[in-house]
């Protein structure tokens, strides 16, 4: 007599629509970014980034337990470069947040993945989408709000690092199984930020409430969204994923308003809408968008 094989128990997230998972992940990223700004007075952007990457690295290393054996020096150098891009992206992003509003920062930063999506394209429509995004950023930079030019440059730097992150992420994903490459890169990023973070934050890094705040930022900005997006991408096309991720500037503006009372003017709302429209247009015109989360 043959024995009946029990069906695998469904994962709790299987019942949640994948689009809901993506939006929830993007929302936690922006809420985490808004909350991170409340730590800047004691930790500074550098100390906050150090705690975020450090706690995220500990969690990912415990989860994936990546092995160094079996990988060449070139593989490890690739993971190191990925970690450098993570550290630079988060550091420049948080430094920008210290100077300009969250919704504006994320909107400008979106130029990074947008550029990757249209790189090498000869389509006239792609050039039109880029022009629309550039107009949006131009409206933000030249609008009625007197934006800190250093903050704008830092947001553009974060976008450039985001583009590098996207390109390296694909290579790391093919080289390391599961999330092992990300875990190693996160650890490298935390180590790179350690000297700057410790120099800026000093003994504040020993305060339990600030350590708890850093752990919360890591949970909201790294662990939760990464897990939700990984699950969502198993059940949805990358094109739909990219369209949903184009909502990030709006979610950032909303998180900035609710969490830290950062309002936006009408012109800034229009500018954000321009960039979001460009992101959606590029996504629908392409075969599939790059991964947008850090």
N, C-alpha and C positions, 0 to 999 in steps of 0.2 A: 504494500500500500504506500503510495507516494504521500509525502507530507506537503501540506499547503505552505507556500512561502509567504510570510507576512509582508504586506506592502510597506514600503518605507513611510515613516510618519512624516506628514507634510511640515515644512518649516513655517513658523508663525507668520513670516513675511510673505509667504506664498499667496495668502488671501488678500494682500494689499496690492492694488493696481500699481504697475511699475511707474506710471506717470506720477502718482502720489509719492512714491519713494524718492524720485528725482527732485520734485519740488520740496519735499521735506528736507532732503539733504542740502539743497541749495539754500534753504531758509536757515538751517542750523549754522551753515558757514557764515552767513551774514550776521546772524545774531551773535555768533562767537566773535566776529570782527568788531561789532559794536561794543560788546562787553569788554573786549581786550583794551579798548581805549580808556576804560575806567581804571586800568592798572598802570597807565603811563606815568602818572604823577609819582608813584613810588618806584616802579621798575624801569620806566622808560620803554620805548619801543624795542630796544635791543634785549633787555631783560625779559620782556614779555615773549618775544620770539624764542628766546632760549628755552623758557619754560614750556612753551607750546611744542617745540620740536623735541625737547627732551622727554616729556611725558608721552608724546605720540610714539617716539622711538622705543621707549620701554614697552609700551603696549604691543606694538607691531613685532618687536623682537620676540616677546613672549608668545605671541600668536603664531608666527611663521617659523621661528627658530632657523633662520637661514644658515647654511653651511658654506664656509669658505673653500673647503676642499673640493676639488673637481673643477674649479674655476681658474682661468688663466689670469695673469696680471692685467691683461687687457680688459677682461670682464670686470675685475675689481676697480680698475681705473674708470670704467664706464659708470659703475655704481657711485664712485667718488664724484665724478662730474655731475651726476644726477643730484647727489647731495648738495653740491655747491650751488646748483641752480635753485634747489629748494630753499637753501639758506638765503641766497641773494634775493629771491622772489619775495619771501616773507619779510625779510628785513626792510627792503625798499617799500613794500606795501604798507607795513606798519609805520614807517617813518613818514610816508605820505599821509596816512590817517591822522598823524599827529599835527598835520598842517591844513588839510582840506577835508570836506565832508566825505562820509563813507560812500554815499551814492555817486558822487562825482569821481571819487578815486576808482571805484569799480568800473564805472563807465569808461574812463580813460584807459584803465588796465585792459579792458576787453579788446583793445586794438592789437594786443599781442596774439591771442588765438585767432582773431579775425585775419591777421596777416598770414599766419601759417595756413589757414584754410584756402586762401587765394594765391598762395605762392606758386609762381610758375604758370598761372592761368592766363590764357589769352582771350578769355571771354569778355566782351564789352560790358556785360551785365555785372561781372565781378568788379570791374573798375568803377562802375556806377555805385555799387554797394560800398566800396572803399571810400569813394568821394562823399557819399552820404554820411558815413561814420566820421570822416574828417570834418565835415561841416558841423556835426554834432559836438565833437570835441572842441572845435573852434568857437562854437557858441558858449560852451562852458568856460573856456579860457578867457574869452572877451566879453563875457556877460556882465550884468550889473554887480555881481558879487566880486569883490577884489580877492581873487584866489592867489595864494602864495605861489609864486613861480617855482620855487624849490619843490613845493609839494606836487605841482604838475609834472615836473621833470622826474621826480621819484615815482609817481604813478606810471609814467611812460616807461621808466626803467623796470618797474615791476611787470609791466606788460611784455617787455622784451624778454625778461627772465622767464615769464610764463610760456612764451613761445619756445624758448630753449627747453623748458620742462616738458612740453608736449612732445617735442622731437626726441628727447632722451627717454621719455617714458615708454615710447613704443619699442625702442631698442632694448631697454632694460627688461621689459615684459617678455621679450623673445629670448633673453639670455638667462634669466633667473625664473625658477618655477614659482607659481603662486604669487604671493606678495613679498617674497624674500628680498627681491631687489629693492622694493620700496622701503622695507624695514632697514636694510643696510644704508640706503641713501638718507633716510631720516636720521639714523644714528650719526652719519657723517655730518649732516647739516647741524645737528645739535652740538657736535664737537667743535665745528667751525665757529658757531655762535657763542660758545662757552666763554672765551676770553673777553669778547666785547660785552656780553651779557653780564658777566661777573663784574667787570670794570664799571659799568654804568649803574647796575642795581645794587652792587655791594652786599651789605648785610641784610638788605630787604629780602634777599632770596631765602633767608632763613626764617622769615615770618610765616607761620602756619596758614594764616588767612590768605596771604599772597600766593603761597604754594598751591592752596586749594583753588584760587582763582586761575592760576596758570593751568592746572589740571582740567578745570572746566573749559577753558579756551581750547585746549587740546582735544577734549571730548567733542565739543561742538564744531570745531573747525576742521578736524582731521579724522577722528575715529568714526563718529556717527555718519558723516556724509560719505566717507570712503566705503563703509559697509553697505549703506543703502544704495549707492550708485552701482556697486559691484553686483548686488542682487538684481537691480532694475535692468542692467545691461544684459542679463541672461534672458530677459523676456521681452525686450523691445529693440527696435532698430537704432543704430547709432544716429541716424538722421533725426528721428523723433527726439532722441536724447539731446542732440544739439539744439533743437528748437526750444526745448524746455529750459536748457541751460542759458539760453539767451534772455531769460527772465531775470538773471542775476542782478543787473543794474537796478531794476525796479524793486526787487527784494531787498537790495542793499539800502536803497533810499527809504523804504518802509521800515527796515530795522533801525536805521539811523534816527528816524523820526520817533519811533516807539521807545527804543531803548535809551537813547541819549539825547532826544529832543532836537535833532538836527533837521530843520525844515529846508525846503527847496522852493525857489521861485518858479514862476510859470515858464520863463525862458529855459531854466535848467531842466524842467520836466520835459519840454519839447526836445531839448538836446539829447536827453537820455532816450527818449522815444526814437530819435533818429538812429542812434547807435544800436538799439535793440532791433529795429527794423532791418538794419544792415546785416546784423548777425543772423537773423531768421532768413533773410534773402540768400545769403551765402550758403547757409546750411541746406536750404532746399535745392539750391543749384548744384551742390557738390554731391559726390558719392557718399560721403559720410564725414562728419565733423571730427576734429581731434578731441581727445579727452580734455575737459575744461577744468577739472578740479585738482587742487593741490593737496 
